[in-house]
């Protein structure tokens, strides 16, 4: 994701990448050279002491998001933080509070907001185009545990750490579920409660490879009750054979339905309308492309107006993630 950030910010006119930072000095230097960045540092303290920049992209393991983002905000830097915003709601709420008090631009990288279809879906729901929302179905499927979709995970630290809580992973819930809960609830509305089942499947002898102990969840099944009365089923897994990186959402209302499949298109959705209790055919709606979150972050800095999703939204989703973990432990639904 660090490379994705550099590539996307590098495409924005007037935006310059001026420094890279990694605890591994060699890796920081190699990264800086790859992306034409003049400065490289091996600690956040050294980076902030240098300080000749306006904003930070915090692309670190989950457990480092809170401390680094707070450090940057307190140093007067705008922050785009990777998801999930933190590893617990208490930390995420603190980040949101400090960000609001600072007056600095703060955003969390819910990258599927880059789809114009999800923004169009929100507007259609708000206009009442499908009536009262009744049921929601969403999934986020990957397959790299079942097949070499992105290489052999058993030999690559970039994937191995995602299976280990000791290395800061929240499992598939924290990695993919965080996107899916935002993607699902953004057009539908605030979540009231969640009921969740998490599963970690055996993957290697003694459940580990080298220093990586495989205790992070691989599959999450979530039932969501929304405050507007709708119910939703949300599922995510890394075992979805043949699915490279599939995100889809269907919203059923009492007067129609909306269907989004990002494997098919980021800029189209399908709409079905009900008239006189007869469902019409599905029609394709072409949606106006939306700027990427990287573009919206830079625009927010230039205009001084914070775009969404901000740290407050990130904290809201973190609260749902915490509720999912608690629900799995208690075996019942948890109010948010």
N, C-alpha and C positions, 0 to 999 in steps of 0.2 A: 504493500500500500504506500510505502514511502516513495517508491518510484512512480506510482500513479499520481501522487500529489505533485511531485516535481514536474512531471510531464504536463499535467493539467494547468498548474500555475504558470508554467513556462510558455503556454499558448496565449496568455492574457496580456494584451497590449498594455505597456506601462507597469507591469508587475515584474519585479526582479527578485530572483532567488540569490540571497547574499551570504547565507551561512548554512552549514549542516552540522548536526550534533548527534553523536552516538557514544555510548560508554566504551566502545571498542574504537580506539583512535585510528587504526588502520582502516576499519570498515567505514568510518566517517570520511576519511580522506578519499577512499576509492569512490564512495557515493558522490562526494563533491566533484571529483574529477569527471565522473560519468555525466553529470548534469551541468557542468560548466559553472560550478559555484566556487567563488574565490576563497572563502573561509571555511575551516572545519574545526570542530571542537570535540573534546571527549568528556565534557560535563556541562550540565545546564548552568551551573554557577559561572563557569568561564564564559559561556555564551551570553548570559545576561550581564556579566561585568563588561563585556565588549559592547553590547547593547545597540549597535548601529543598524537597527531594523525596527519595523513597525508592528509586525504580526508574526505569530507562531502557528505552524501546523504540527499538532501533537500527534505523531504517528508512532506510538509506543505500545507495548503490551498493556492489557486492560488495567492491571494493578498500578501502573504509573500515571494513568490519566489524571487523577485528582491532584497529586502532588505537583506535577509539572505544570498543569494548567493554572493552578493557584499561584505558583511561583511566577509564572509569566504575567498573569493578570496584575499581581501586586507590583510587578516591575513596569506596569503601564503598557503591556503589549496586548493587542487583539489576539484572540485564540480561536482557531478551528480545531476541534478535538475529534479524534476518531471515536467510534462507538465501541462498546457502550460507554456512556459518559464516565462511569465509575464502576466499582465492584459492589457497591451497596448504596441504598437510597440516602443514608445519612451523609455520605461523601458527596453524592450528586447534588443534594439539596444545598449543601454548603457551597459547592461550586457555583450553583445558580444564584445564590444570595450574593456572593462576592462579585460575580459578574455583573449583576444588576447594580450593585452599589458603586462599581468602578466606572460605569458609563461606557465601558469598552465593548467593542463588537465581539460577540461570542456565539459560536455555532457548533453543532455536533453533526458529524458526517453521516447522516442517514441518506446514503447515496441513491436510493431508489426514489427519492424525491426529484431526481433528475428526469424522471419520466413525466412527460406532460399529460399522459393519460390519467395518472393518479390525481393531478390537480383538476383536470376536467371532471373526473368522477366526483370529487368533493363538491364542485359547483352544481353538478346535476342533482346530487342528493339534497343540497341546500335549497335548490329551486323547487324541490318536490317532484321531480320528473319521474321518480319511481315510487312515489307515495311514502308511506311509513316503512322504514327499514325494519325487517323482521328477522332475517338470518344472514350471516356472513360466513364465507368459507375461504380460507387462505392457506397457501402452502409456500414453503421455501425448501427446495430439494437440491442437494448436492450428492455426488457419488464417489468422492475421492477415497473413501475408506473401502469401497467395493471394487474400484478399478483405478487405473493410473490416469485419471482425468487430467491431473496437473503434474504428473510425475509420480514417482514412488514415495509416498508419504513416510514409509519406514526408514528412509535414508536422508530425510530432509528436515533440519531443525525448524524451518519456517512452517512446517505442518505439524511436526511432533509436539511443539509447545502448546498447540491448540487442543491437545488431548490430556494435558496435565494441569491440574489446579495449582500445583506447587510453582508452576511457571506462569501463573497469572491467568489461566484460561477459565472462562465461565461455561465452557463446553459449547455445544451447538445452540443452546438457549441463549448464551451471551453473545455468540458470534453471529448467528443467523436469526434467532428468535427476536433479537433486539430490532433488527430491520423489519421483520414481519409484523411485530406488534405495532410499530409506528406506521407501516404501510397499510395495515388493516384498519387501525383506529383513526387515521388521519381523515379519511372521507366520511367515516361513520359517526365518530364522536367519542366522548370520554368513556373510559372503561370503569365499571363499578366493582367487578370482582373477577377473579381468575381461578380455575381449577386445573391443575397440571400434573402430568405423569412424566417423569424423566427416566431414561434408561441408558446405562453404560454397558456395552457389549464386550465380551472378551475379544482381544485383538492380537495378543502376542503371549508367548510363554511367560508365566509369572506376572502377566499384566504390565510389562514395562519393556522399554528398549533403552539401554544405557541409563542416563540420569532421568529419563522421562517415564513417570508412572502414569498409566492410563486410567485415571479416575474421573475425568471430566465426562459429562453426558454426551451421548451421540445422537439421541432422538428425544424430541419433546412433543407431547400431545397436550394441547391447551384448549379449554373451553372458556370463552369470555362472555360475561354479561355486561352489556353496555348500559349507561345511565338512561338512554332513551328507550330501554326495554328490549332492544334487539339482543339476540344470542349469536355467538360466533364460534366456529371450530377452526383452530389454527394448528398446523403441524409443520415440523421441520426435522430433517434428518440428513446425515452424511452418507446414508446407505441406499440412496435412491438410484439404483443402477440405471444407467443411460441418461440421467439428468445431470448435465454439466453444472448449471447454475440457474435453476428454474424458480421464478417467482410469479405467482398467479393469485388473483383475488376475484371472487364473485360476491356481489351484494344483491340480495333479494329483497324487494319491497312489495307492498300489497298492490302496487300499480305498475310494476315493472322490475327490471333487473339490469345490472351492469356487470360486465365481464372484462377483466384485464388479464392478459397473458404476456409477460415481458419477453418470453422466448419468441413470440410472434412479432411484437412491436412495442416500443417505448412511447410511440406517438399516436397510437390508435386504441380505442376501446370498442366494445360491442354493447349495444343498448337494445333492450326488449321492452316494449310498452304494452300495458293491458288496457283495453277499452271495452266497456260493457262486459267485463269478466271474460274477455277473449284475448289471449296473448298473441300479439303480432309477431312477425318474423324478427330475428336478430338483424340489426343493421350496424354497419361499421361507421364509427365517428372518428374523423381525423382531427387530432388535437394540435393546437399551435405549440411548437417546440418551446420548452422552457430553458432558461439559462442553467448551467450546471451549478452545483453548490459551491464550487470553487469560484465561479464567476460572481455568484450572489454574495459570497463572503467579501470579495474585493470591492464590489459595488457598495456593499454596506459600509465598508471602511471609508470609501470616497464620499459617500453621501451622509455618513454619520447616523444612519437609520438601520437598526438591527433587523435583518431578514430572519425568516424561519428556516429550519428548526433551530431554536436557541437552546441555551443550557437549561432553561426552565422546562422545555419540552423533553430534553434529554433526561432530566430528573424524573419527570412524569413516567417515562418509559422504564427507567430504572426501578421505580416503585413497583411497576407491574412485573418486572423480572424477579425482584425480591419476593413478590407475592407468589410467583410460580414456584420458586424454590421452597418457600414455606408450605405451600399447598402440597407439594410432592412429599414433604416430610410428614405433614399432619394427615394426609389422605383425605382432604376435604377442600372445598372452595374457600378462598381468602378474600375478604373485602379490601379494596384499595382506598 
